[in-house]
């Protein structure tokens, strides 16, 4: 079994989505072909990189583990336009882990990242390479934590991919 966890930016531009989806499909095809048994993807199922990864895992014939950072995550942190995708991915997951935090926030996100890394043989980071923003629980923080733990990181950031200028995570 090969277990890949994902971390990545949520704020991808519409033009970046197909570039990243193609890069993830190519990466996961390599793992699916090399895995003699099961490819498992672990994701927090957030909009953007997490969901693109989860969809790519399913397309590659893998199974999903959903890590939900807090009890209120679906109700208070999943936008209405993304809710059907979120719900479909959680429904498709073979396992759903809801962390014991009542409210999603930096502590819950950092804990979710820790769970991802505990489960992972490798980390897939949909990441532009920028350093942490100082809030904790973001993409760069997860990459740094993985590298400190000796977990190999596959960075996915294809030519032409950009983040929107609205938010950064």
Secondary structure, 3 states (H helix, E strand, C coil): CEEEEEEECCCECHHHHHHHHHHHHHHHHHHHHHCCCCEEEEECCCCCHHHHHHHHHHHCCCEEEEEECCCCHHHHHCCHHHHHHHHHHHHHCCEEEECCCCCCCHHHHHHHHHHHHHHCCEEEEECCCCCCCCCCCCHHHHHHHHHHCCCEEEEECCCCCCECCCCCC
